[in-house]
Amino acid sequence: MFTRWLSIKGSSTLLLGPRRCGKTTFLKMNFPSYTYATLDDMDLLSLARKDPKGFVSRLGPRAIIDEIQRHPALTVAVKYAIDNEDAHVLMTGSSSAGLLDAAGDSLAGRIDIVSLPTACWGEDAGPPTHRALEDEQDPLEQREAARRLDQVLRHGLFPEVLTAADDEAREEILARYKNTYFTRDVMFLANLENLEAIHSVLLNVARSLGSRTDATHFAREAGVSPITARKYLGSILQSQLAFRLRGHQFGPAKRFVKASKTYFADNGILGSLSAGPSRGQTVESFVVAELEKRRKLGFIAADRLDYSRSVGGREIDVVFEADGVLHAIEIKATAHPTGRDLRNLREFAQSFDRPVKSYLFHMGDERVERDGVTFVPITSLYRGR
């Protein structure tokens, strides 16, 4: 396994991330002497439920507890071990359903909560070499990124997929993931019953990428009630398979749309569904997910990513505030963006009396600045923090 771009400090930690993103491997590699236990083991899960305090105590003062979301109440026993036995406990969770509330109530002030996404593009090639939004990329790295781009757009960056021998192996892995972690595992974790509905909601997320999330439409397509559709979508979000961009409200509330959009955490999820997204949707999904990964890792110092849509229909794909500066990003699946592609960014920047940094991601290889907008090749994300 390659070295990840995440580091964990000295505190006990809850590590969150989707299934198969590499949480267990990361902890075992970095803390090899720690006692390991996973609640995927039904015998251990049963023991944890019957005697949580004894279960944690048996692990000793340095322990890794995997998939703790299967029994969130175990965090109470972990709190006791941290407070009274000088324990250092590292936990992983693939679903935030009930887990963050339990951890917040039991472990507030005692643990760090850290996110590990699937791999950032270029993470397998070594540490970051530049800032993706701000710096020129090494020309040799840019060429390597251009060679890899089509493959990562199709198959994404789950670590096992990334290190597979060839495209056939990648597609087999993603098919297996779809039939387990992306569907049946979500059903088990969230106590859901309708496999077809889960799959239908995933397909509708794929088909609506770049558009506002409409649970009523999802319900109609899945043949379930809107309440059920929202529940299934919520479970997909809680399982870290997808995330939301909300309509930003930096400006006057009546000028902007609040409805959210939903994106997959990795293009591998999109690729596994055979949903037939457009080239533009695939590229937008990839760039937004890569930006969200960097935000979770702390490279983008923003509380969240938003998008912007005015009531007149002008839209910006990604908006965030960092270091007192508003950042606006448009994503175009073309190698030759034109002046028309800058229109929304220019109008957005002009609507504020504060600094706005504007960027346009494109499929070409030229990094230039034009009319206050920085043109950023998508390849700059490769090994970019």
RAPECOR-V69062 format. One record per run of one state. SS is the DSSP state (H for helix, E for strand, L for the rest). FROM is the first residue (numbers start at 0). TO is the last residue. Records with the same first field share a line. If there is no record, write none. Layout:
SS=FROM-TO + FROM-TO
//
This chain:
L=0-10 + 16-21 + 30-33 + 38-40 + 50-50 + 59-60 + 66-66 + 71-72 + 84-86 + 93-97 + 107-109 + 115-121 + 125-128 + 130-137 + 155-157 + 162-165 + 179-182 + 190-193 + 207-210 + 212-213 + 222-224 + 238-240 + 247-251 + 256-259 + 264-265 + 272-277 + 296-304 + 310-313 + 322-323 + 331-337 + 350-354 + 362-366 + 370-371 + 381-382 + 384-384
E=11-15 + 34-37 + 61-65 + 87-92 + 110-114 + 129-129 + 211-211 + 241-246 + 255-255 + 260-263 + 305-309 + 314-321 + 324-330 + 355-361 + 367-369 + 372-376 + 383-383
H=22-29 + 41-49 + 51-58 + 67-70 + 73-83 + 98-106 + 122-124 + 138-154 + 158-161 + 166-178 + 183-189 + 194-206 + 214-221 + 225-237 + 252-254 + 266-271 + 278-295 + 338-349 + 377-380
//
